[in-house]
């Protein structure tokens, strides 16, 4: 029989090795916020390449900066289309930029869209993003504590809720840490879609954890008298195939989206993919073992 609980410290160590580099990056470099949080202008420009001329993002950046426009980032989007994230620009500055690009690449240069976000809206988006994560976490603790209120004594339903949040924080730290590293090394920015991905990962993580916890609750009655560690280990094994099957289905779908979904949702899908994999791991190898550690510590303290 697979002994997950017996190797719990190994699984905790693996989680630590995954989280620590991202955490260090987060402390030193932070995240690279997009216009959604900082305010600015997003330009989507279609530039069909002239004959025998290759378009480089570095050249577009030089042209933009020559118009005294501060550039945040320039990324290829769809075919012959580029996303320019800039400091807020006026209509006159935008027109001068279009003219400069047409002079370089020809009259076929076409502006697909322009969006401007003010700094006030960016601050409000940041505040609401933080608030949404906090409210979701508190609601999850309250729900799990209520849903598991009928577990046999001396076990506490509140412990189940707090441990679920600990696993959830693990998954959030993994995703945020990965994007901090991506932001530093590959200039990847986080936008409002990233917050959507985080909230989705939180829901998925707790969903998977609750499945394991629910089986623990059932086995506490069926296996009364057995050591708590044995009951938890048996519960993990009983739900292991179900958890892996569910997660793999989601992973395969996200891989298809990553390969064929286009540039605009690429990093949103990456965030979900990292979060789903981390959520599956934490639900099986972190949440339930952490519950055992807490229970054993509580009993030793009582003795």
LINDA-V872894 format. One record per residue. N is the residue number from 1. RES is the residue in three letters. PSI is psi in whole degrees, 0 to 359 (NA if undefined). D_CENTER is the distance of its C-alpha to the mean C-alpha in Angstrom with 2 decimals. Layout:
BEGIN
<<N,RES,PSI,D_CENTER> <N,RES,PSI,D_CENTER>>
END
This chain:
BEGIN
<<1,UNK,138,33.41> <2,UNK,124,29.95> <3,UNK,85,29.82> <4,UNK,315,26.21> <5,UNK,324,27.34> <6,UNK,335,29.87> <7,UNK,25,27.30> <8,UNK,323,24.76> <9,UNK,330,25.08> <10,UNK,317,24.31> <11,UNK,324,20.99> <12,UNK,321,20.24> <13,UNK,318,21.25> <14,UNK,317,18.96> <15,UNK,318,15.93> <16,UNK,318,17.41> <17,UNK,331,17.94> <18,UNK,319,14.32> <19,UNK,320,13.09> <20,UNK,312,16.11> <21,UNK,317,15.87> <22,UNK,324,12.44> <23,UNK,319,13.91> <24,UNK,317,17.04> <25,UNK,322,15.46> <26,UNK,321,13.72> <27,UNK,318,17.21> <28,UNK,318,19.15> <29,UNK,337,17.32> <30,UNK,195,14.55> <31,UNK,161,12.09> <32,UNK,95,13.82> <33,UNK,147,13.91> <34,UNK,188,15.14> <35,UNK,334,18.15> <36,UNK,329,16.42> <37,UNK,329,16.41> <38,UNK,340,19.38> <39,UNK,150,21.65> <40,UNK,194,23.42> <41,UNK,135,24.48> <42,UNK,121,22.81> <43,UNK,132,25.42> <44,UNK,115,25.25> <45,UNK,133,28.41> <46,UNK,123,30.03> <47,UNK,89,32.19> <48,UNK,126,34.25> <49,UNK,131,35.39> <50,UNK,163,39.15> <51,UNK,135,41.24> <52,UNK,32,40.94> <53,UNK,126,38.33> <54,UNK,130,34.74> <55,UNK,130,32.30> <56,UNK,142,30.13> <57,UNK,331,27.34> <58,UNK,322,29.24> <59,UNK,320,32.30> <60,UNK,320,30.53> <61,UNK,318,29.20> <62,UNK,319,32.78> <63,UNK,318,34.23> <64,UNK,314,31.80> <65,UNK,334,32.49> <66,UNK,340,36.19> <67,UNK,12,36.05> <68,UNK,41,34.85> <69,UNK,126,31.39> <70,UNK,127,28.51> <71,UNK,130,25.76> <72,UNK,305,22.07> <73,UNK,158,21.08> <74,UNK,123,22.53> <75,UNK,139,20.74> <76,UNK,141,22.45> <77,UNK,247,21.44> <78,UNK,189,23.75> <79,UNK,125,27.15> <80,UNK,21,28.94> <81,UNK,142,26.48> <82,UNK,142,24.70> <83,UNK,119,22.24> <84,UNK,119,23.59> <85,UNK,117,21.75> <86,UNK,164,24.61> <87,UNK,155,25.89> <88,UNK,131,27.56> <89,UNK,155,30.60> <90,UNK,172,33.66> <91,UNK,324,35.16> <92,UNK,315,37.83> <93,UNK,321,35.43> <94,UNK,317,33.55> <95,UNK,319,36.91> <96,UNK,321,37.97> <97,UNK,318,34.80> <98,UNK,317,35.48> <99,UNK,320,39.05> <100,UNK,320,38.15> <101,UNK,321,35.86> <102,UNK,325,38.61> <103,UNK,325,41.15> <104,UNK,316,39.17> <105,UNK,359,37.98> <106,UNK,170,40.45> <107,UNK,352,40.73> <108,UNK,353,38.27> <109,UNK,130,35.33> <110,UNK,133,33.78> <111,UNK,118,31.25> <112,UNK,318,28.97> <113,UNK,162,27.34> <114,UNK,132,26.89> <115,UNK,136,24.63> <116,UNK,129,25.12> <117,UNK,125,23.05> <118,UNK,157,25.04> <119,UNK,328,23.95> <120,UNK,317,24.66> <121,UNK,323,22.22> <122,UNK,317,19.55> <123,UNK,318,20.27> <124,UNK,321,20.31> <125,UNK,318,16.89> <126,UNK,314,15.52> <127,UNK,316,17.56> <128,UNK,326,16.57> <129,UNK,314,12.80> <130,UNK,316,13.61> <131,UNK,319,16.17> <132,UNK,321,14.15> <133,UNK,318,11.78> <134,UNK,314,15.12> <135,UNK,317,17.05> <136,UNK,318,14.73> <137,UNK,315,14.91> <138,UNK,320,18.68> <139,UNK,323,19.26> <140,UNK,315,17.74> <141,UNK,314,20.03> <142,UNK,319,22.94> <143,UNK,313,22.54> <144,UNK,319,22.39> <145,UNK,322,25.27> <146,UNK,316,27.23> <147,UNK,329,26.56> <148,UNK,22,27.61> <149,UNK,341,30.53> <150,UNK,11,33.01> <151,UNK,150,32.25> <152,UNK,145,35.41> <153,UNK,152,36.36> <154,UNK,16,35.93> <155,UNK,146,32.20> <156,UNK,130,30.11> <157,UNK,333,27.61> <158,UNK,325,26.01> <159,UNK,319,25.11> <160,UNK,317,23.23> <161,UNK,317,21.16> <162,UNK,320,20.51> <163,UNK,322,19.60> <164,UNK,320,17.10> <165,UNK,324,15.42> <166,UNK,318,15.71> <167,UNK,322,13.88> <168,UNK,317,11.12> <169,UNK,322,11.05> <170,UNK,313,11.05> <171,UNK,320,7.81> <172,UNK,317,6.15> <173,UNK,322,8.37> <174,UNK,311,7.66> <175,UNK,312,4.16> <176,UNK,320,5.99> <177,UNK,317,9.04> <178,UNK,317,8.49> <179,UNK,336,7.93> <180,UNK,318,10.84> <181,UNK,318,12.85> <182,UNK,323,12.26> <183,UNK,321,13.27> <184,UNK,316,16.28> <185,UNK,329,17.52> <186,UNK,10,16.68> <187,UNK,32,16.41> <188,UNK,129,13.03> <189,UNK,153,12.39> <190,UNK,135,9.68> <191,UNK,194,11.15> <192,UNK,331,11.33> <193,UNK,330,9.52> <194,UNK,320,6.27> <195,UNK,319,7.33> <196,UNK,317,8.29> <197,UNK,318,5.22> <198,UNK,313,4.18> <199,UNK,323,7.87> <200,UNK,317,8.17> <201,UNK,319,6.37> <202,UNK,315,8.65> <203,UNK,318,11.44> <204,UNK,318,11.30> <205,UNK,312,11.30> <206,UNK,323,14.18> <207,UNK,313,15.88> <208,UNK,322,16.27> <209,UNK,320,17.37> <210,UNK,325,19.88> <211,UNK,315,21.47> <212,UNK,315,22.33> <213,UNK,323,23.46> <214,UNK,322,25.59> <215,UNK,325,27.36> <216,UNK,316,27.99> <217,UNK,317,29.58> <218,UNK,317,31.81> <219,UNK,339,32.84> <220,UNK,330,33.75> <221,UNK,316,36.63> <222,UNK,325,37.45> <223,UNK,35,37.44> <224,UNK,133,38.98> <225,UNK,340,40.57> <226,UNK,153,38.24> <227,UNK,146,36.23> <228,UNK,321,32.84> <229,UNK,321,31.20> <230,UNK,318,33.04> <231,UNK,316,31.96> <232,UNK,318,28.25> <233,UNK,317,28.60> <234,UNK,321,30.44> <235,UNK,321,27.85> <236,UNK,314,25.05> <237,UNK,320,27.33> <238,UNK,332,28.22> <239,UNK,358,24.68> <240,UNK,310,23.40> <241,UNK,319,24.45> <242,UNK,316,23.13> <243,UNK,315,19.60> <244,UNK,321,19.56> <245,UNK,315,21.12> <246,UNK,315,18.64> <247,UNK,319,15.61> <248,UNK,324,17.52> <249,UNK,316,18.36> <250,UNK,318,14.80> <251,UNK,317,14.10> <252,UNK,319,17.33> <253,UNK,315,16.54> <254,UNK,325,13.27> <255,UNK,320,15.36> <256,UNK,318,18.01> <257,UNK,322,15.87> <258,UNK,322,14.67> <259,UNK,325,18.36> <260,UNK,3,20.04> <261,UNK,348,17.78> <262,UNK,167,18.56> <263,UNK,327,17.23> <264,UNK,331,16.04> <265,UNK,9,13.13> <266,UNK,307,12.56> <267,UNK,335,9.42> <268,UNK,315,7.97> <269,UNK,321,9.08> <270,UNK,317,7.96> <271,UNK,316,4.17> <272,UNK,318,5.76> <273,UNK,313,8.20> <274,UNK,317,6.82> <275,UNK,320,5.42> <276,UNK,316,8.83> <277,UNK,315,10.78> <278,UNK,320,9.79> <279,UNK,320,10.46> <280,UNK,315,13.69> <281,UNK,312,14.75> <282,UNK,325,14.31> <283,UNK,323,16.09> <284,UNK,313,18.95> <285,UNK,355,19.41> <286,UNK,308,18.21> <287,UNK,302,18.61> <288,UNK,315,22.11> <289,UNK,324,23.46> <290,UNK,326,22.40> <291,UNK,320,24.37> <292,UNK,316,27.31> <293,UNK,315,27.20> <294,UNK,318,27.28> <295,UNK,318,30.07> <296,UNK,320,32.11> <297,UNK,319,31.85> <298,UNK,319,32.97> <299,UNK,321,35.93> <300,UNK,321,37.00> <301,UNK,322,36.95> <302,UNK,318,39.13> <303,UNK,NA,41.54>>
END
